[in-house]
Amino acid sequence: MPSRLVVPLFALACLLALIRVCYAAQPEHSDAVAPAAENAALTETPSAPATASRTDETFFPAPTRVRLVAGPWTRLTLLGGSDFAVLAGGGGGLLFFDHLLVMGYAASLASRTAPGDDTRRFALASVGGQIAWMFTPRRRLHGNMGALIGSTSATITAKGNANDTATLDYLTLEPYAEVEASLYLGLKLFAGGGYRILAGKEKQAGIDSGYLRGPTLEVGFRMGN
């Protein structure tokens, strides 16, 4: 039982951290702001235009052409329209000009009873590529849109007989949207949602492309140099 709680607790911790960052990013209003602004205006002297960016708003210390990026994530998904499941995964790749993200990913779902045959269990494994566009990445809180493109394999095994195994393969497309928050330089926390679409005609033990298709909610970390 404790091992099953690791992923949900990790997702909850990530969401709480994201809420805290969003709350901290809200501007504070105070009646003392006006007098301070008036005093600053009276003592203001000519100075050179400010060109440095606010480092507390940035994901990375300075813009660059290519960065190495990697991180773990979890996805809560719905199988067969009513069966909740959690996929654990992650990936790594390159971030171009702080906007275009190109990564490889891998994810898996732990073994569970097949929906159409109580005498069999199935597990999922997914690999592929990820591409996304980051909007205003220099801001502490910003948005991303992208897609996972790859393949998903469902391995079906008879209970009590590991040699009785079948594998179903599907093409996978999962468009998604994210909200991303910069925690520190080089570290981001993101959360979002998408929809997983599978293509393939293989079917066994109640598992097919329709059963594996469904909405997803994600949360994770992204780190880079």
Secondary structure, DSSP 8 states (H G I E B T S, - for coil): -GGGGHHHHHHHHHHHHHHHHHHHHS----TTHHHHHHHHHHT--------S--GGG-SSSS--SEEEEEEEEEEEEEETTTEEEEEEEEEEEEEETTTEEEEEEEEEEEEEEETTEEEEEEEEEEEEEEEEEEESTTSSEEEEEEEEEEEEEEEEEETTEEEEEEEEEEEEEEEEEEEEEEEETTEEEEEEEEEEEEE----BTTBSHHHH-EEEEEEEEEEE-
